[in-house]
Amino acid sequence: MIGTSSILLIYTGGTIGMRQDPSDGTLKPFDFSQILAEVPELGKFAVRIDTFTFDPLIDSSDVEPSLWQSLARLIKDKYDMYDGFVILHGTDTMAYSASALSFMLENLSKPVIFTGSQLPIGVPRTDGKENLVSSVEIASAKDKNGHALVPEVCIFFDSKLLRGNRSTKVSSEEFRAFRSPGYPALAEAGISIRYNQAAIRNPESWTAPFRISTALDTRVSVLKIHPGITPQVMRYLLCGEETRAVIMETYGSGNAPSKEWFLDIVKEAAGKGKVLMNVTQCLSGTVNMDLYATGKALEKAGVVSGMDITTEGALGKLFHLMGESGDNEWVKARLGDNLKGEISK
Ligand code: ASP
């Protein structure tokens, strides 16, 4: 295909790329170099589409940070050759991957769009075709100056384009599998694709050289506060030698039990220099530790607010910042910075 734009379609695995094998009825990944045969609609765009297939293809439950590093390197290697990148990925950890990538790609001026589907692409009622076709259209869309309309890491699903590091998987069976409750959709596909220009984040400079930062430190534990939590579990997760940072998923606006033993363990972990990040369990809203005495006590004990970041976003942000520096005080100081549109600030 000869066209004005070119897209690299990267297939990592997941439901979207499965096709029913007529011989035994099982779902198997299909050869993505044959994508035009499977989705002839793609041939109607004036876009050149090249494909890259990961080996092995994985269920996204098996995603590891090494996949994010490989994706970042692949995008870096091919950056000048393409106008945009569409990454086909399983839905289960798509929000984690999109969040992490958003922090690993610096001076991004081209779209990187994750998509997938709830039903395989070969199934008659599949949502995969619409997700794929719209993702390709958005990834190749430019303004009159030739700049990408959405130079961000995003997730496209069920007609909505969402900021990757604001997204979360909310349904295992509805076509609307993702939402970004804390941030508006960047675009919506109806009869035409309507871009929400005010919500889209443009690079500080369109000419600054694209680069990647692949150093990740994964020594993070996630603690979901719940009634009945015990000191033993708390101490294990917060104070363990192997833990450098803890995402504390707290109640409401950042609240946690006010019992003495609870706060003592938080102080013990803070005293050991751990990075303690407060993230709300709520689907939307922000941490505000000044609102209630229980939140204030956490702040005094050394916990840093994650504001309205998602857990997936917090994980990517911590992995990235800790990969950049071994200094936990520096990491804590940067948690309040809005690095890639992950918090409202
Ligand atoms: N388990 C699959 C995966 O995340 C589900 C999907 O693709 O939607 O890879």
Residues whose N, C-alpha, C, O or C-beta is under 5 A from the ligand:
A	BS01	LIG	G14 T15 I16 I58 D59 S60 S61 H89 G90 T91 D92 T93 S117
